[in-house]
Amino acid sequence: MINKTIALAELMNRKMHNYFNELTQNPFATILMLHRSRKYNFNNLQFFEDMNIDPLILKNKILKYISDGYKFVSLDYLLTILKEKNCNNHKKLLVVTIDDGYLETYSNIFPILNNFNIPFTFYVSSSFPNKKIGLWWNFLNDSLINNNKITLFNKVLVDISTIQKKQNTYINLSRELLKMGKNIESNFVRMFNVEYDTLVHAYQDNLIDWDHINEMSKNSLCTIGSHTNNHFGLRFSNLEDVVKDILINKEDIKKYTGTIPIHFAYPYGTYYSVGMREFNLIKKLDFSSGVNTFSTNIFPSDFNNRYSLPRVVLKND
């Protein structure tokens, strides 16, 4: 069970670290984060759609970055600059990263990045191309927008009659689901009275295939990274289960692409879901970097922080 005191201390330390960076250094790069890219759906909840960017908006943002003098570079290039302490000679660098394993990565994002000759790192979670992931965030969004009340654990009735109530419920239930760690499958069944296999099959059309990933991996712009096997909250699972899940993912990527991933993205990656235990573990497992979702820029001192590199989500706004 997570130690809330330690989690709070780590959160405050990270915020102080970012604040100190902003006072004493100038950021020279930003790691951008993508998940999905399809036409924006205004009927969905905002927090759900925040993980999506419309393909046309993505193109326009790239054009704006280029016109404003930004340079797109690979994650390896960024790490080399940090290692050589050569940051003062570089400004306005952008690194593109993509998480999970949605079909849109191949059908929508990849063609855009390829057209602009933009390097990117694609962090693959095996459960997506293996078609074993239950996209509970999709289920949660769909359930909330289509109902004014929901019943949890067959007895708790929740009023979600307004948009604000739906948004708040999405956030609160997401946090509860995250706490389930590797036990999310069994607990999800109890919470929503739905079979997990039903959830898995409901959204399989959203998922990428290993053939797509293999094709992308052969492109010089693409670096395949690790994002665990089952995509559960690492902080809420015991260390043995976390290590096993990461190693399975590395073996899957090697099997289907012939490459061994050296970069890692923490599932969910928030202050709430990842901490020092995970950062130290990724270092011990011989990864070269780890990225989270702490939403700030990259500073010259961040080579010492390369197993907890922050990213900024690329949104529709």
N, C-alpha and C positions, 0 to 999 in steps of 0.2 A: 504493500500500500504506500502511495506517495507520501513523503514527508512534506507537509505544506510549509513548514518553517524554512526548510532548505529551498523549496521552490520559490518562495517569496524573496529569500536572500539572493538567489541567482537572478531573479528578475530585477531587483534593485541594483545589483552589480552591473548587469548588462545596460540598464538605463544610464547609470553613472558613466560607464565606459563610452557609450554613444555621446553623452553630453560633453564629456572631456574631449573626445575627438573633435566635436563640432566647435569647441572653444579654442583648441590648440592647433588644429590642422584644417586643411582644405580638402574636401573630397575630390578625387580625381576619376572615379568610376562608379558605375551603378550596375548591379546585376538585376536584370529584368526577369520576371517570372510569368510564365503562361501555363494554363491548364487546358482550356478549351477555346475553340474559335468557330463559332457558328452565328447565324443571324441572332441578334439580341431579341430576347423574348420578354416583353414588358409585363406579361402575365405572371412570370415567375417572381419569387421573392428576391429582393435586392441582394441579400447576402449570398444567395445561391448563384445569381447571375454575375456577381463580382468575380467569379472564377472563369468567366467567359468574356471574350472580346470578339466583336463582329469583325469578319475578315476585311471588310472595306475600311473600317476604322484602324485596324492593324496596319494596313498598307499606308494609310494617310499619316499615321504616327511615325512610321519608318521614314517616310519622305520628309516629314517635319524635322525629325532628328538629324537626318543627313543635311538638310538645308541650314540647320542651326550649327553645323560644324562638328557633330558627334561622329565618333568612329566606332564601328562594331568590331569587336575582337573576340577571340575564343577565350574560354576559361583558362586554358593552359597558358595563353599569352599573358593574361592578367596575373596569374600566379608567378610567372617568371619575372614580371615587373616588380611585384611585391618582394620576391626573394632577393632580387638584385638591388633593392632599395633605390629604384630608378624612377620613382613616381613623379618627381618634380619635372621630368621631361615629357610627361604625358598628361593630357587633360581631356575631359569629356569623353571617356571611354564607356562603351556599353557592352555588356555580355548578355546574350539571350539564353534563357534556360526554359525547358518545358518539362512538366511533371506528369506522371501517372501512366497513360497509355490509351488515350482516346483516339478513335479513328480519325478525328479531325486533325490530329497532329500530322498524319500522313496526307489526308485529302485537302486540307485547307492551309495549315501553317507551313508545312514543308515546301510546297510550291512557291509561297510568297518569299520565304527566306532564301530559297534557291535562286529565285529571280533577282534578288538584290545582292546575291553573293555574301550572305550573312552567316557566319559560323554560329553554331548553337550546340548546347548540351541537352540531350534528351534523357531524363531520369525515368527509367522504366521500372514499374512494379510488375512482377511476373504474373500476378493474379489477373491483370488486365488482358494481355494476350492469351493467357491460359483459360480465359473466360470463366474464372472462378470468383471474381469479385462481386460482392453484393453492393451496388451503388446506393448505400443507405441515404446519402444526401439527396439523391434524386427522388427516392421514395418519400423522404421527409418533406421535401419541397412540394411534391405532387399531392401528398396527403393534406398538407396544410392549406394549399391554395384551393383545393376542391371541397373543403368541408368547413363548417362553422364550429364544429366540436369534434374532438377526438377522444378515444378511450384508451388509456394506458394500463397495462397489467390487468385488463379485464374489469377494472373497477374505478380507476381515477379518470374522471371526466374533466377535460380541459376546454375552456371557452376560448375559441380562436375566431371570434366573429368579426374582428377588425384587422386591418392590415398590420397595425402596430403589434397587436397580440400575436399575429402569425409570425412576424419578424422576431419578436422576443422569444416565442416558443421554439423557433428554428435554432436560435443561438443557444438557448438553455438545453434543449435536447441534444444538440450537437456535442456540447461539452459532456453531457452524461454518457453519450455513446462512446466518446473518445476515452473516457475512464475505463471502459470495459476491456481495453487492450485486446489481447488475442481471444478473449471470451465473448467478443461482440456477437458472433453468430448465435450462440445459445441464448444470450441475453436479449438479443433483438427479437427473437421469436416470442419470448415472454412479454416484452414491452409492448409490441404492436400486434401480437396474435396473428402473425403471418409467417409462413414457412420460409426459411432463409433461401432454400432452393428456388422458390417462387420469385424472390427478390433478385437472385442471380440471373435467372432467365429473362426477367422483365426488361433488362436494360443491356442485353448482350450486343444489340446492334450499335451501341455506342463505342464498342471496344475495338482496338487495333488488333491485327494479326502479327504473328512472329515473322511472316514473310514480308510484311510492310516494314517492320523494324530492321530486318536483315538488309533489305534494299536501301533503307536510309543510312544504315551503318557503313555502307560501301561508298557513300558520298563523302568527299573530303571535308565538307562543311560540318558534318555531323559527328558528335562524340556521344557515345552511349554511356550513361551513368547508371548507378544503382539506386533503387528506391524501395528496397525490401521485397519480399515475396507477397505477403498478405496485406500490406498497407494498414497495419494497426498502430495505435498510439504506443510508441516505444517506451515512454516513461511509465506507462501503466502496466508494463509486463515485466516478468522476471528476466534477468540477464541471459540465462541459458536459452530461453525462447527467442529473445531478440537476436542473439548471435546466430542461432540456427536459421532464423528467417532471412537474415542478411546473406548468409553463405549459400542458401538455396537460390536466392536471387542472382548472386554472382555466377553460380554454376549454370543457371538457365540462360543468362546472357551470353556466356561463353559457348554454350551448346548451340544456340540458335544464330549467333552472329560471328562466332570465332574470336571475339574480343573479350578481354578481361577488364571490367569497369574499375577505374581508379578514382572516380568522383562520386560523391554520395549526397543524396537529398533526404532529409528527415521527413517521414510522413507527417503531414499537417504542419510541422515545423514552427509552431508558435511557442511563446514563452511558457505556455500552459502545458505543452506536450513533449518538450525536449529540454535536456539540461546537461550538466557537466558529465554525468555518467555516460551519456550517449556520445558527447564530443570526444571524450577520452577513448571510448570503445572504437570509434571510427578510425582514430589514429592508430590504435593497436592492431586493427585489421588491415593496415597498410594501404588505406586510402590516402590520396593526396589532398583532398579537400572535403568539406561538408558544408552544405548550404541549408539555411533555415528560412523563415518568413518574417524576420524581425523588422523589416520595412525601414531600412536606412541605407545610406550610401557606403562606398568603400573608401577607406582612408589609408594613408601610407603605413600605418602601424598594423594593418590587418593581416600581414603575413603571419604574425604571432597568433592570429585569430582564425586561421584558415580552415579549422574544423567547425567553425560557427560563423560562416560568412552570411551576412544579411542580404535579402533580396527585396525588390519592390515589385508588387503585382502590377501588370500592365492592364489597365481597365478601359472601359468604353468612354470615360469622361474626357 
